[in-house]
Structure formats: C-alpha cells, structure tokens
Amino acid sequence: MAIDPGKLRRCLGHFTTGVTVITCNGDDGTPHGATVNAFTAVSLDPPLVLVSLDRRSRLCGLLDSRPFTVNVLESNQKELALHFAGKPSQEVQWAPDSACGTPRLEGTLAHVACTPWRSYDGGDHVLYLGEVQEFLFHDGRPLLFHTGKFHHLGSGHAPLLWDDSVDGPAGVTFVAGSITGSG
C-alpha cells in the first residue's frame, strides 16, 4: 500500500507540538534561523536533544557540525515563528550569544544551546543530535502547533503536576487513553 505524503502529513499534524526557532551562525558569522516543530529531548546523561530539519532548508546546510540554539517560543510569539518560517514581518531582537557562541532570540520561553553530537539520515530530513551546553527558561505559556495552525493554552488550563517518578504523578492512573486521579 502506497502512503500518500499529504494525508500522512495531515495525520501527523494531529500530534500537538511546541514551536521552536533553531538558530546558528552562518559562514560569515551572521545569525540564521528556521522555525521547527520537530524537536525533542533525547537523554539526560549525556544531555542530548534532537532537531529534524528538511534537507532542502538553508539551515540544514548551515547546521552540519555547528553549534546551535533551540529557542522555545512563547504563546505571544506567533509573528516571530512566521518570520523564521519565511514570512518576514518584524525586526528580530537577538539576546547575547549563548555560552557556546550561538545566537539566541530575545524573550523566548526557553533556550537550549548545543554543540554537535551526531547527525543521521532521516529520509527527506536530517536528524541532528546536540549536546546541551547551556539552558535557560522561565514560566510562561508555550506557542503550540496543531493541524497546521498555531494555538496556545487557554487561561483556564490547569496543568497536572508530575512527581518526577518514572510512572507519572502520585495518585494518577492511566486507563485506556484517559487519566484518572485518586484521593
């Protein structure tokens, strides 16, 4: 059975992700970036993260063997996401470079500065693993991406607090796709 790429993309778009801008320095030292929602934590020891970039993207050509920063966007940074997705609409505010010399964006929810660890063939994408060298974060609400549109958590959103156990929060049981609490 042949997989229709457009339908597969729409299906995968039902997985809600955060929105990041991956930044690095170009050959001439000027900062470059691209909006990416394919970002994930990989390991705490060593501290590794993964970003997936389309092979055709300009940033993919720049990121090979270079330090990079993952900038996690806040809910009010939709225009910044669009700017780095190829629809420039604003002047970019850059923060001081990270400890490993990579450019980072001002006012983001978090940033994770990395040095190259490995890269892997991912079909029409390249998977870049970065070793975390520095990270900063603050409280706020993330910009989300779902079904091809930007979203944010509503004001009535009440987060479920985890107790850092492997199985999840104390008193919470996972039952057939739902979460129930006890006590």
Phi, psi and chi 1 to 4 in degrees:
 res  aa     phi    psi   chi1   chi2   chi3   chi4
   1 MET       -  125.6  173.6  178.2  133.2      -
   2 ALA   -80.1  137.3      -      -      -      -
   3 ILE   -91.3  126.4  -60.5  -69.5      -      -
   4 ASP   -79.2  114.4  178.6  -52.3      -      -
   5 PRO   -57.8  -38.8  -20.1   29.1      -      -
   6 GLY   -64.8  -43.7      -      -      -      -
   7 LYS   -68.4  -37.7  -72.2 -178.5 -180.0  177.7
   8 LEU   -63.2  -43.1  176.0   60.3      -      -
   9 ARG   -60.0  -43.4 -177.1 -178.4 -178.4  123.6
  10 ARG   -64.0  -39.5  -77.4 -167.2  -57.9  -81.7
  11 CYS   -63.2  -49.7  175.3      -      -      -
  12 LEU   -64.4  -25.7  -63.2  174.9      -      -
  13 GLY   -66.5  -10.3      -      -      -      -
  14 HIS   -78.8   -9.0  -78.8   77.5      -      -
  15 PHE   -86.9  114.6 -179.5   70.3      -      -
  16 THR   -72.4  133.4  -56.9      -      -      -
  17 THR  -127.7  166.7   66.1      -      -      -
  18 GLY   -81.2  173.9      -      -      -      -
  19 VAL  -120.5  129.8 -179.2      -      -      -
  20 THR  -126.1  160.6   67.9      -      -      -
  21 VAL  -120.8  122.4  172.7      -      -      -
  22 ILE   -92.0  128.4  -50.3  -56.9      -      -
  23 THR  -125.3  148.3   53.4      -      -      -
  24 CYS  -155.0  171.3   72.8      -      -      -
  25 ASN   -88.7  142.6  -76.1  -45.0      -      -
  26 GLY   -81.3 -180.0      -      -      -      -
  27 ASP   -57.2  -32.7  -67.9  -27.7      -      -
  28 ASP   -91.6    6.1   60.5   -1.6      -      -
  29 GLY    87.5   -3.6      -      -      -      -
  30 THR   -81.0  145.5   60.0      -      -      -
  31 PRO   -72.6  143.0   16.6  -19.6      -      -
  32 HIS  -132.6  156.1  -67.6  -85.1      -      -
  33 GLY  -158.8  164.7      -      -      -      -
  34 ALA  -148.4  142.1      -      -      -      -
  35 THR   -74.6  130.5  -58.9      -      -      -
  36 VAL  -141.6  134.3  173.3      -      -      -
  37 ASN  -109.4   -3.2   71.0  -28.4      -      -
  38 ALA   -92.7   82.0      -      -      -      -
  39 PHE  -139.1  138.7  160.0   70.6      -      -
  40 THR  -154.9  154.7 -169.3      -      -      -
  41 ALA   -74.1  145.6      -      -      -      -
  42 VAL  -118.3  -48.6  173.6      -      -      -
  43 SER  -152.7  146.1  169.7      -      -      -
  44 LEU   -93.5  -23.8  -65.2  176.1      -      -
  45 ASP  -141.9   96.2 -172.9   19.4      -      -
  46 PRO   -73.6  160.8   29.9  -34.5      -      -
  47 PRO   -75.3  107.0   26.5  -32.2      -      -
  48 LEU  -127.5  143.9  -59.0  173.6      -      -
  49 VAL  -128.9  163.7  -63.0      -      -      -
  50 LEU  -129.7  136.8  177.7  142.2      -      -
  51 VAL  -125.5  145.7  -64.2      -      -      -
  52 SER  -117.0  122.3  176.4      -      -      -
  53 LEU  -120.8  137.8  -63.1  177.6      -      -
  54 ASP   -59.5  129.9 -173.0  -45.2      -      -
  55 ARG   -56.5  -29.5  -58.7 -171.7  166.8  -84.6
  56 ARG   -79.2  -11.4  -60.4  167.3  -60.8  170.7
  57 SER   -73.3  149.2   71.4      -      -      -
  58 ARG   -62.0  -39.8 -178.2  173.5 -178.8 -157.0
  59 LEU   -64.2  -34.2 -169.0   65.6      -      -
  60 CYS   -59.4  -41.3 -172.9      -      -      -
  61 GLY   -67.2  -28.2      -      -      -      -
  62 LEU   -85.0  -30.1  -69.3  172.3      -      -
  63 LEU   -76.2  -19.0 -154.1   61.4      -      -
  64 ASP   -55.1  115.5 -153.4   31.3      -      -
  65 SER    65.1   24.7  -59.4      -      -      -
  66 ARG  -119.4  146.8  -84.8 -178.6 -148.6 -153.5
  67 PRO   -62.1  151.6  -14.9   24.8      -      -
  68 PHE  -146.7  162.0   60.9   91.6      -      -
  69 THR  -121.6  135.7  -63.1      -      -      -
  70 VAL   -97.7  115.9  179.1      -      -      -
  71 ASN  -102.9  113.2  -59.5  -87.4      -      -
  72 VAL   -87.4  120.9  179.5      -      -      -
  73 LEU   -83.8  146.7  -59.7 -171.8      -      -
  74 GLU   -84.8  163.4  -75.1 -157.9   84.9      -
  75 SER   -58.5  -25.6   62.2      -      -      -
  76 ASN   -90.4   12.2   64.7   -8.6      -      -
  77 GLN  -110.3   32.8  -67.2 -178.8  -51.0      -
  78 LYS   -59.2  -42.7  175.1 -176.4  167.3 -173.1
  79 GLU   -63.6  -35.0  -67.3  -56.3  -44.4      -
  80 LEU   -66.8  -41.0 -171.7   59.9      -      -
  81 ALA   -60.4  -44.7      -      -      -      -
  82 LEU   -65.0  -38.0  -68.8  170.5      -      -
  83 HIS   -56.2  -47.3  178.5   89.3      -      -
  84 PHE   -84.9    0.7  -76.4   98.9      -      -
  85 ALA   -98.3   10.6      -      -      -      -
  86 GLY   100.4   10.8      -      -      -      -
  87 LYS  -122.9   70.2  -61.7  177.7 -179.0  168.0
  88 PRO   -56.9  130.2  -16.7   25.6      -      -
  89 SER  -145.5    1.9   63.2      -      -      -
  90 GLN  -155.9  162.8   66.5 -178.8   70.7      -
  91 GLU   -80.6  134.5 -173.9  174.7  -36.1      -
  92 VAL   -85.8  132.9  174.5      -      -      -
  93 GLN   -98.6  114.6  -60.8  -62.7  -46.5      -
  94 TRP   -96.4  139.9  -65.1   97.5      -      -
  95 ALA   -89.8  168.2      -      -      -      -
  96 PRO   -56.2  146.3  -23.3   32.9      -      -
  97 ASP   -56.2  154.3  -75.1   -4.5      -      -
  98 SER   -71.6  175.7   69.2      -      -      -
  99 ALA   -60.2  -30.0      -      -      -      -
 100 CYS   -95.7   16.0   55.1      -      -      -
 101 GLY    82.2   12.6      -      -      -      -
 102 THR   -93.3  146.9   57.4      -      -      -
 103 PRO   -70.7  148.3   24.2  -30.2      -      -
 104 ARG  -139.8  157.9   60.6 -173.0 -177.0   95.4
 105 LEU   -90.0  145.5  -61.9  169.9      -      -
 106 GLU   -76.6  140.1 -173.5   69.8   49.2      -
 107 GLY    78.7   16.6      -      -      -      -
 108 THR   -81.7  164.6   59.9      -      -      -
 109 LEU   -66.6  -37.9 -174.1   60.0      -      -
 110 ALA  -158.7  160.1      -      -      -      -
 111 HIS  -141.4  146.5   89.5  -96.7      -      -
 112 VAL  -130.4  111.8 -178.6      -      -      -
 113 ALA   -95.1  132.5      -      -      -      -
 114 CYS  -133.1  151.4  -56.4      -      -      -
 115 THR  -104.7  153.2   51.4      -      -      -
 116 PRO   -60.9  138.7  -15.7   25.3      -      -
 117 TRP  -112.9  -60.9  178.9  -96.3      -      -
 118 ARG  -153.9  162.7  -54.8  -91.3 -170.4  -70.0
 119 SER  -135.1  150.6   63.0      -      -      -
 120 TYR  -137.0  148.5  -61.8   96.0      -      -
 121 ASP   -67.2  126.4 -179.6   -3.3      -      -
 122 GLY  -125.9   44.4      -      -      -      -
 123 GLY    71.5 -118.8      -      -      -      -
 124 ASP   -82.6    5.5   58.8    3.7      -      -
 125 HIS  -124.6  164.4  -78.9   60.4      -      -
 126 VAL  -117.2  133.0  176.7      -      -      -
 127 LEU   -97.3  119.7  -50.6  177.0      -      -
 128 TYR  -108.9  122.6  -69.0   99.1      -      -
 129 LEU   -97.3  132.6  -74.1  176.6      -      -
 130 GLY  -121.4  142.1      -      -      -      -
 131 GLU   -90.3  123.7 -176.7  174.1   12.4      -
 132 VAL   -67.7  126.4  177.2      -      -      -
 133 GLN  -108.8  -25.9  -59.0  -62.1  -41.7      -
 134 GLU  -159.2  146.2  172.3 -174.2  -78.5      -
 135 PHE  -149.2  148.2   62.7   91.1      -      -
 136 LEU  -139.1  146.3  -67.2  171.4      -      -
 137 PHE  -155.1  163.2   62.7   93.0      -      -
 138 HIS  -148.4  165.9   68.4  -84.0      -      -
 139 ASP   -65.7  148.1  -71.1  -23.4      -      -
 140 GLY   165.8 -175.9      -      -      -      -
 141 ARG  -112.0  133.8  -65.0 -172.5 -178.8  -88.4
 142 PRO   -80.2  154.3   31.8  -36.9      -      -
 143 LEU   -80.0  131.2 -178.8   61.0      -      -
 144 LEU  -114.1  158.1  -57.8  175.4      -      -
 145 PHE  -130.8  124.7 -165.8   70.3      -      -
 146 HIS  -150.2  131.1  176.1 -103.5      -      -
 147 THR    49.0   42.5   60.7      -      -      -
 148 GLY    77.9   10.9      -      -      -      -
 149 LYS  -131.9  153.7  -60.3  176.3 -169.3  110.5
 150 PHE   -82.6  143.8  -67.4  109.6      -      -
 151 HIS  -141.2  170.6  -61.2  -91.2      -      -
 152 HIS  -145.6  160.7   58.6   87.5      -      -
 153 LEU   -69.1  135.3  -62.5  173.0      -      -
 154 GLY   -71.4  164.6      -      -      -      -
 155 SER   -65.9  -22.7   59.7      -      -      -
 156 GLY   -85.7    2.8      -      -      -      -
 157 HIS   -66.5  123.4  170.3   75.2      -      -
 158 ALA  -114.3  108.9      -      -      -      -
 159 PRO   -68.4  147.9   21.6  -27.4      -      -
 160 LEU   -88.1  121.1  176.4   63.8      -      -
 161 LEU   -85.4  130.5  -60.2  177.2      -      -
 162 TRP   -92.4  151.8  -64.8   88.0      -      -
 163 ASP  -101.2   18.3   65.9    0.6      -      -
 164 ASP    67.8   10.6  -72.4  -27.5      -      -
 165 SER   -79.5  160.9   72.0      -      -      -
 166 VAL   -64.3  -34.6  173.3      -      -      -
 167 ASP   -88.9   -8.6  -63.6  -37.3      -      -
 168 GLY   116.2 -169.1      -      -      -      -
 169 PRO   -69.4  149.0   19.5  -25.6      -      -
 170 ALA   -63.1  138.1      -      -      -      -
 171 GLY    78.9    8.7      -      -      -      -
 172 VAL  -116.5  133.5  174.2      -      -      -
 173 THR  -121.5  137.5  -52.8      -      -      -
 174 PHE   -93.7  122.4  -65.3   91.7      -      -
 175 VAL  -129.8  114.9 -179.3      -      -      -
 176 ALA    36.8   56.7      -      -      -      -
 177 GLY    84.7    3.2      -      -      -      -
 178 SER  -127.5  166.4   62.8      -      -      -
 179 ILE  -116.5  129.6  -57.7  173.8      -      -
 180 THR  -123.8  148.8   59.6      -      -      -
 181 GLY  -110.7  158.3      -      -      -      -
 182 SER  -127.3  150.0   62.9      -      -      -
 183 GLY    76.6      -      -      -      -      -
